[in-house]
Amino acid sequence: MKKIRHTLIILFCFLGIVTSYAQAAFPTITVNLNYPQYQRLKLDGGYVYIEGAGMKGIILYRASENVYLAYERACPYDSYESAVQVDGSTLFMVDQTCKSTFNFSDGQPTGGPAQRPLIQYRIELSETTLKISDEVVN
């Protein structure tokens, strides 16, 4: 079923039928910021990868003490080729296959062939717990 869905999305994109993002539904993800695997999120500019959600996983990024951002790792230019990752400089995100780059503030492309921003998912913060839903905010 998954192969059929991906084939149809690629076909529709090729034909110019789809104008919105392809998106994978996933159950709400709960992140306890006190857990050791999320220590990087204690500092501004920290990030972690969350596997098994979305199409290619999620980049969870801390912009400030009360602002966390969750981006789909599937590149809007070539979502089936590779996953977007945080550049070694940690200043931006990059798809190593098509060389598109994206900023952390809103996921907008800053270079390469991508014309659309990364999908951004809704986050709710309550004390030391984040809840990431599959609701798209951009």
N, C-alpha and C positions, 0 to 999 in steps of 0.2 A: 504494500500500500504506500509506503514511504517513497519508493522509487517512482511509482506512478505520479504521486503528488509533485515530486521534484521535476519529473519530466514535463508535466503539464505547466508548471510555473516557468520553466525554461522556454517551452514552446510559446506560451502566451507572451513572455517578455520579448522573444524574437519577433513575434508578429505585432508587437506594440499594443497588445490588448491590456496588459496589466500596467497600471500607472501608480499603484501603491506598493508598499513593501510586502514581501513575503514574510510571514512571521510564524513562529512555532509557539503554540500554547504550552504552558508549563504550570505546575502547581506553585503556589506562593512559597518562596524561599525565605527561611528565617535564619538570620545571621546574628549570633551572639558575639559582640565585639570583644568580650572578655576571653573568648577561646583562643588558644595559642596560634591556631592557623590564621587568625585575623589580626595578629600583632602589627602588621604593616599598616593597618588602617587606623592606628593610634596617632599617626602623624599626617599633617597635610601633605598631599602629593603621594600618599601611600596607595597601593592598589593590590588586588588579588584577582585571580582568575577563578570563576565558578564554572565547573564543568557540568554537563548534563542538563543544562537549561537553555532555552532558546534554540536557535539553529546550530550555532557553533560554540556556544558557551557565552559567558558574560564577563566583562571587565567591570569590577566594582572598584570605584575610585573615591578617595576622600579629598574633597576640595577644601573643606574647612571643618571645624569642630562639629557643626550641625548640618553640613551639606555633603551628602554622598550621592554619587551618580552611578547608574548601572547602564552599560552599553552592550548591545549585541556585538558579538565578535565576527559575525558574517559581514563581509564588506558589501556595501550596496552596489559596487561595480561588478564584482565577481564572487558572489556569495557562496558558490559551490567549490571554489578552488582552494582557498586557504582561510585561516582565521586571523583576524586583526589581533595584534599584540601591542604591548607597550614598548616603545622604542627604548633602547639601552640608556638613553639620556634621561628617561622618564619625563620628558617634556611634551610628548605627543604620542599618539597611537599610529601604527602603520600596518598596512597589508604588504607583506614582503613579496607577494606574487605580482600584483599590479602596481605596487609602489605608491598607492594612495596614502595620504597622511590625514589625520584628523586631530582636532584640538579637544582638550578635556572639558572645556567649559560648556560646550553644547553639542559636541560630536560632529561639528561641521567639517567638511573636507578643506584642507589647506594646501593640497598639492596632489598630483597624479590625476588619473582619469575619472575618479569618482565625482559625481555631481550632486549627490544627496548625502545628508548626514547619516551617521550610524543610528540605528534604532536605539532609542533611550527608553528604559523601563521605569515605571513608577516605584518609588521607594518611600516607605514610612519609617520614621525614626522615633523610637520610644525608649528613652534613657540609653541603655546599652544594647538595644535590639533593633535590627533593621529587618524590614519585611519587603521583599522584592516581588512585585507581581508582574504578570505578563501584559499588563496594561501599558500601551505605548503612550509616551508623553510628548513626542515631537512629530 
